[in-house]
Amino acid sequence: MEFKLDGSGPLGRAIIERDIASLSPSYTREYALVVDHAQGSELWDVDGKRYIDFMAGVAVLNVGHRHPAVVAAVKEQVDKFWHICLSDFFYPQAVELAEKLQAIAPMSDTKVYLANSGTEAVESAIKLAMYKTGRSKFIGFVGAFHGRTLGSLSFTASKAVQRAKYKPGVYVQHMPYPNPYRPLLTPLNGETYGETVIRYLEEQILENLIDPSDIAGILIEPIQGEGGYIVPSPGFFPRLRELCDEHGIMLIVDEIQSGVGRTGKWWAVEHEDVEPDIVCFAKGVGSGMPIGGIIARSEHMIWGPGAHGSTYGGNPVAAVSAITTLNVIEQEGLLAKADDTGDYIMAALRNMQNRHASIGDVRGRGLMIGMEFVKDRETKERAVNLRNNVIQHAFENGLLLIPCGQNGIRMTPALNIPRNLVDDGLQIFEEALTVYEKELA
């Protein structure tokens, strides 16, 4: 998207000018939002304008901005201590968080490593898979986003600009994601598209490009995030699990965006009825505090002291924020709420689809919802400018959305967003779509 100053007030513009003069130009800015304060699913800019938040800090604020329980827990911890280094010492907050993550893990008998971010979680998973298997090659997927540090960027394949002037640090063979709306492969008669993708992996990649005995792991998003909010074809994950078991390959799921109740279950992989070897987590775990890490089967986490660590990973303030966030999701029934609100939004969007030919596809699980905009539903030609204009118009009229894929929009509000704000947000969205859809006529 081309950045515009439209929609910002005088105070906001002044801060943006200072930002441009002082901060790295590598940051991607969607629109001219300059935040002053937020609460729940509402946000105000420095000029006093109010917004409905349908993106929750890029799917981070799963219990909303400044949930009272999280705020109280963070304040209490700050009054005790906020750093000592988990790599060298002990504190109960890290243990309690690890035990909580073990209790909700999508597999049994696990251990937890705590880091600061999503990309660190992926780096940790890569390193552990190499350490455990003694192998050095991996399988990744076109459209994936796993982070921007050296190892995780080797897997990231959602935008060419992210990999420009960069030499991969890890050997990764990319293959098509099982995208039923835009299949890249041709199924055989009677074959589901998920089976087609697995056949491609077996017959092309494992036969012609990489011996399975060289592959440490397969890293995949259970729902592809930045690549377009793509729900995989049915049956794909069970076959992938079977293939990993057959060849001693570790199945690593990136739940950084899809986890922690976002899809109506603790982890999106639970919808696929398979158990991974490693789960990467971050984002929604900490309600905006910097935390991430991995949950791995105990049999895999065999590295010894000094093999991996972090000065700030599992910081006690971030840890109590995460513990409290997970408790709030349980105590307030937010897994069921995500399902209920997600069904409501998906039904509304599919109803809009009947009125707006530019909505080519609506998909998602729980409150991880995406849609694609097309110029023609038959050809599926991407309506990129329409998508960009809808996001900008929505922002200028008080609704915060963000893109995904080349021509998609994602809706990831807090799991506890009130229904009246959902209705108001959907109205602003459809008004924006109505204005700019006329350009396609």
C-alpha positions in Angstrom: 0.0 0.0 0.0 1.1 3.5 -0.8 1.4 5.5 2.5 -0.8 8.6 2.6 -1.2 11.4 5.2 -4.9 11.6 4.6 -6.9 11.2 7.7 -4.3 12.5 10.2 -4.7 15.7 12.1 -2.2 18.5 12.7 -0.6 16.9 15.8 -0.4 13.5 14.1 1.2 15.0 11.0 3.8 16.8 13.1 4.8 13.5 14.8 4.9 11.7 11.4 7.3 14.3 10.1 9.6 13.7 13.1 9.3 10.0 12.7 10.4 10.2 9.0 13.4 12.3 10.1 14.6 10.0 12.9 13.4 6.4 12.4 14.4 3.7 9.9 12.6 3.8 6.6 12.3 0.0 6.7 9.1 0.2 8.8 6.0 -0.5 6.8 3.2 1.9 7.7 -0.3 1.2 6.6 -1.9 4.6 7.2 -1.3 7.8 9.2 -2.5 6.6 12.6 -0.6 8.2 15.5 -1.9 6.6 18.7 -2.5 8.5 21.9 -4.5 5.9 24.0 -6.7 2.9 23.8 -9.1 0.7 25.8 -10.8 -2.5 24.9 -11.5 -2.4 21.1 -11.4 1.4 20.8 -8.5 3.6 20.2 -7.9 7.4 20.0 -5.2 9.3 18.1 -3.2 12.3 19.3 -5.8 14.6 17.7 -8.6 13.0 19.6 -10.2 11.0 16.8 -11.8 7.7 17.9 -11.4 4.4 16.0 -12.9 0.9 16.2 -10.1 -1.6 16.2 -10.5 -4.6 13.9 -6.8 -5.5 13.8 -5.8 -5.6 17.6 -2.2 -4.6 17.0 -1.8 -7.2 14.2 -3.6 -10.0 16.1 -1.7 -9.3 19.3 -4.2 -7.9 21.7 -6.5 -10.9 22.0 -8.1 -9.7 25.2 -8.2 -6.1 24.0 -6.2 -3.0 24.8 -5.3 -2.6 28.5 -7.5 -5.3 29.9 -7.9 -4.4 33.6 -6.6 -7.7 34.9 -3.5 -7.6 32.7 -2.8 -3.9 33.7 -3.1 -4.8 37.4 -0.7 -7.8 37.0 1.9 -5.8 35.2 1.8 -3.0 37.7 2.1 -5.4 40.6 5.1 -7.1 39.0 6.9 -3.8 38.2 6.7 -3.0 41.9 8.6 -6.2 42.6 11.3 -6.6 40.0 11.5 -6.5 36.2 14.7 -8.2 35.2 17.2 -10.7 36.5 17.9 -12.9 33.4 16.2 -16.3 33.1 19.2 -17.8 31.3 21.2 -17.5 34.6 18.7 -17.5 37.5 15.2 -18.5 38.5 11.9 -16.9 39.2 8.4 -18.2 39.7 6.7 -16.1 37.0 8.6 -18.0 34.2 7.8 -21.4 35.8 4.1 -20.5 36.1 3.9 -19.4 32.5 5.7 -22.5 31.3 3.3 -24.7 33.3 0.3 -22.8 31.9 1.6 -23.3 28.3 2.2 -27.0 29.0 -1.4 -27.3 30.1 -2.9 -25.9 26.9 -0.3 -27.4 24.5 -1.7 -29.3 21.5 0.5 -32.3 22.4 1.5 -34.1 25.6 4.7 -34.3 27.6 6.3 -31.0 26.7 8.9 -28.4 27.7 8.9 -24.6 27.1 11.6 -22.2 25.9 10.8 -18.5 26.5 12.1 -15.7 24.1 11.0 -12.2 23.3 9.3 -12.3 19.9 7.9 -14.4 17.1 11.0 -14.4 15.0 13.1 -15.6 18.0 10.6 -18.4 18.5 11.1 -19.5 14.9 14.9 -19.2 15.2 14.7 -21.4 18.4 12.6 -24.0 16.6 15.0 -24.1 13.6 17.9 -24.5 16.0 16.2 -27.2 18.1 15.2 -29.2 15.0 18.8 -29.2 13.8 20.2 -30.1 17.2 17.8 -33.0 17.6 18.0 -34.5 14.2 21.5 -33.7 13.2 20.1 -32.5 9.8 20.3 -29.1 8.3 17.6 -28.7 5.5 14.0 -27.7 5.8 10.7 -27.4 3.9 8.8 -24.1 3.9 5.9 -22.7 1.9 5.3 -20.0 -0.7 3.4 -17.2 0.9 4.7 -17.9 4.4 5.8 -15.2 6.9 7.9 -16.4 9.8 10.0 -13.3 10.7 12.8 -11.1 9.4 15.9 -12.4 11.3 18.5 -14.5 9.4 17.0 -18.0 10.0 13.3 -17.1 10.0 13.7 -15.0 6.9 15.0 -18.0 5.0 11.5 -19.4 5.4 9.6 -16.1 4.8 8.2 -16.0 1.3 5.3 -13.6 1.3 6.9 -10.5 -0.2 10.0 -10.3 -2.4 11.1 -7.0 -0.8 11.6 -8.8 2.5 14.3 -11.0 1.0 15.9 -8.4 -1.3 19.7 -8.2 -1.2 19.7 -11.1 1.3 21.4 -14.6 1.2 19.4 -17.3 3.0 21.0 -18.4 6.2 19.2 -21.8 6.3 18.6 -24.2 3.4 14.8 -24.1 2.8 13.0 -25.7 -0.1 9.7 -23.8 -0.7 6.6 -25.5 -2.0 3.0 -24.5 -2.6 0.7 -24.0 0.4 -2.5 -26.0 0.1 -4.6 -23.0 -1.0 -8.0 -24.2 -2.3 -9.0 -20.8 -3.7 -5.8 -20.3 -5.8 -4.4 -23.8 -6.4 -1.0 -23.9 -8.2 -1.1 -27.6 -8.8 -3.5 -29.9 -10.8 -5.2 -32.6 -8.8 -5.6 -36.1 -10.2 -9.1 -37.6 -10.5 -10.6 -38.1 -7.1 -7.8 -36.3 -5.3 -8.4 -33.5 -2.8 -6.1 -30.5 -3.2 -4.4 -31.3 0.1 -3.5 -34.7 -1.3 -2.2 -33.1 -4.4 0.2 -30.9 -2.5 1.4 -33.9 -0.5 1.9 -35.8 -3.7 4.0 -32.9 -5.1 6.1 -33.0 -1.9 6.7 -36.7 -2.2 7.1 -37.1 -6.0 8.9 -33.9 -6.9 10.8 -32.5 -3.8 11.7 -35.7 -2.0 12.4 -37.6 -5.1 14.3 -35.0 -7.1 15.5 -32.2 -4.8 16.2 -33.3 -1.2 16.7 -36.7 0.3 14.2 -37.0 3.3 17.1 -38.1 5.5 18.6 -34.6 5.1 15.4 -32.7 6.3 15.3 -31.6 9.9 11.9 -30.1 9.8 8.8 -28.8 8.0 7.8 -25.3 9.1 4.2 -24.3 8.4 1.4 -21.9 9.5 -1.8 -23.9 10.3 -3.6 -20.9 8.7 -1.3 -18.8 6.5 -1.3 -15.3 7.9 0.4 -12.5 6.0 0.2 -14.6 2.9 -3.6 -14.2 2.8 -5.3 -15.8 5.8 -5.5 -19.1 3.9 -7.2 -22.0 5.5 -5.5 -25.2 4.2 -7.3 -27.8 2.2 -9.0 -30.5 4.3 -6.9 -33.6 4.9 -3.6 -32.0 4.2 -2.3 -31.9 7.8 -2.9 -35.5 8.7 -1.0 -36.6 5.5 1.8 -34.2 6.4 2.0 -35.6 9.9 2.2 -39.2 8.4 5.0 -38.1 6.0 7.0 -36.5 8.9 6.6 -39.6 11.0 7.7 -41.8 8.1 11.0 -39.9 7.5 11.8 -38.7 11.0 11.1 -35.1 10.1 10.0 -32.7 12.8 6.6 -31.0 12.2 6.9 -27.3 13.4 3.8 -25.2 13.4 4.0 -21.4 13.5 1.1 -20.3 15.8 2.5 -16.8 16.3 -0.5 -15.2 14.7 -3.1 -18.0 14.8 -2.6 -19.2 18.4 -3.9 -18.3 21.8 -7.6 -18.6 21.0 -7.6 -16.6 17.8 -9.4 -19.4 15.9 -11.7 -20.5 18.7 -9.2 -23.1 19.9 -6.0 -22.5 21.8 -4.1 -23.4 18.7 -5.2 -23.5 15.1 -3.5 -26.8 14.5 -6.1 -28.4 16.8 -8.6 -27.9 14.0 -6.5 -30.3 11.9 -6.5 -33.1 14.5 -2.8 -33.6 14.4 -0.1 -33.1 17.1 3.0 -31.2 16.1 6.6 -31.6 17.4 7.2 -27.9 18.1 4.8 -25.0 18.4 6.1 -21.4 17.9 4.2 -18.8 19.9 4.3 -15.0 20.5 1.8 -12.2 19.6 -1.4 -12.9 21.5 0.2 -14.6 24.4 1.4 -11.4 26.0 -1.2 -8.7 25.3 1.5 -6.6 23.7 4.4 -7.3 26.1 7.4 -8.7 24.2 7.3 -12.4 24.6 7.5 -15.5 22.4 9.0 -19.0 22.5 8.4 -22.6 21.7 6.6 -25.5 23.2 8.3 -28.8 22.2 7.9 -32.5 23.0 10.2 -33.3 25.9 11.9 -36.0 23.8 13.1 -33.3 21.4 14.2 -30.7 23.9 17.5 -32.4 24.6 20.0 -29.5 24.4 22.0 -28.7 27.5 22.9 -25.6 29.5 24.4 -22.9 27.2 23.1 -24.4 24.0 20.4 -21.7 23.7 19.4 -18.7 25.8 18.4 -15.0 25.9 19.1 -12.1 28.2 15.6 -10.9 28.2 13.6 -13.9 27.2 10.8 -14.7 29.6 11.1 -11.3 31.3 9.0 -11.4 34.5 6.8 -8.5 33.5 6.1 -10.1 30.1 5.6 -13.4 31.8 2.9 -12.1 34.2 1.2 -10.4 31.3 1.1 -13.7 29.5 -0.1 -15.7 32.5 -2.9 -13.2 33.1 -3.9 -13.0 29.4 -4.2 -16.8 29.3 -6.3 -16.8 32.5 -8.6 -14.1 31.1 -9.2 -16.1 28.0 -10.2 -19.1 30.2 -12.2 -17.2 32.8 -14.1 -15.1 30.3 -14.9 -18.0 27.9 -13.1 -16.2 25.1 -12.5 -19.4 23.0 -16.3 -19.8 22.6 -16.7 -16.0 22.2 -14.2 -16.0 19.3 -16.1 -18.8 17.6 -19.4 -17.0 18.1 -18.3 -13.5 17.0 -16.3 -15.1 14.2 -19.4 -16.9 12.9 -21.3 -13.6 13.1 -18.7 -11.6 11.1 -18.2 -14.4 8.5 -22.0 -14.6 8.0 -22.2 -10.8 7.6 -19.3 -10.8 5.1 -20.8 -13.6 3.1 -24.1 -11.7 3.0 -22.1 -8.7 1.7 -20.5 -11.0 -0.9 -24.0 -11.4 -2.4 -24.2 -7.6 -2.8 -20.6 -6.9 -3.8 -19.1 -8.8 -6.7 -15.6 -7.6 -5.7 -15.5 -10.0 -2.7 -14.0 -13.1 -4.3 -13.6 -15.2 -1.2 -14.3 -15.1 2.5 -12.5 -17.5 4.8 -11.2 -18.1 8.2 -11.7 -19.7 11.6 -12.9 -17.9 14.7 -11.6 -14.3 14.7 -8.9 -15.0 12.1 -10.9 -13.8 9.1 -9.7 -12.9 5.6 -11.2 -12.0 2.3 -9.9 -11.5 -1.2 -11.0 -8.7 -3.6 -11.1 -9.5 -7.3 -12.0 -7.6 -10.5 -13.8 -10.7 -11.8 -14.9 -13.8 -9.8 -14.3 -16.1 -12.8 -10.8 -15.0 -13.6 -10.0 -14.1 -9.9 -7.9 -11.1 -11.2 -6.7 -9.4 -8.1 -8.3 -6.0 -7.2 -5.3 -4.6 -5.3 -6.2 -0.9 -5.7 -9.7 -1.6 -4.4 -8.3 -3.3 -1.4 -5.9 -0.5 -0.6 -8.6 2.2 -1.1 -11.1 0.3 1.2 -8.5 0.2 4.0 -7.6 3.9 3.7 -11.3 5.0 3.5 -12.1 2.8 6.5 -9.3 4.4 8.5 -10.4 7.9 7.6 -13.9 7.0 8.8 -12.9 5.4 12.1 -12.2 1.7 11.4 -8.7 0.1 11.7 -8.1 -2.7 9.2 -4.9 -4.2 7.7 -4.1 -6.1 4.5 -2.9 -9.6 4.0 -1.7 -11.3 0.8 -1.6 -9.3 -2.5 -5.3 -8.3 -2.5 -6.8 -9.3 0.9 -8.0 -7.7 4.1 -7.9 -9.4 7.5 -10.2 -8.9 10.4 -8.7 -9.8 13.7 -10.4 -7.9 16.5 -10.0 -8.7 20.1 -11.7 -11.9 21.2 -13.9 -10.0 23.6 -15.0 -7.2 21.2 -18.5 -6.0 22.0 -21.2 -6.8 19.4 -22.2 -3.2 18.9 -18.6 -2.3 17.9 -18.7 -5.3 15.5 -21.8 -3.9 13.8 -20.5 -0.4 13.6 -17.2 -1.6 12.2 -18.9 -3.8 9.5 -21.0 -0.8 8.5 -18.0 1.4 8.0 -16.3 -1.4 6.0 -19.2 -1.9 3.7 -19.6 1.8 3.1 -15.9 2.0 2.1 -16.4 -1.0 -0.2 -19.4 0.6 -1.8 -17.6 3.8 -2.5 -14.6 2.2 -4.2 -16.3 -0.8 -5.9 -17.8 1.6 -8.4 -14.3 2.0 -9.8 -14.4 -1.6 -11.0 -17.7 -1.1 -12.8 
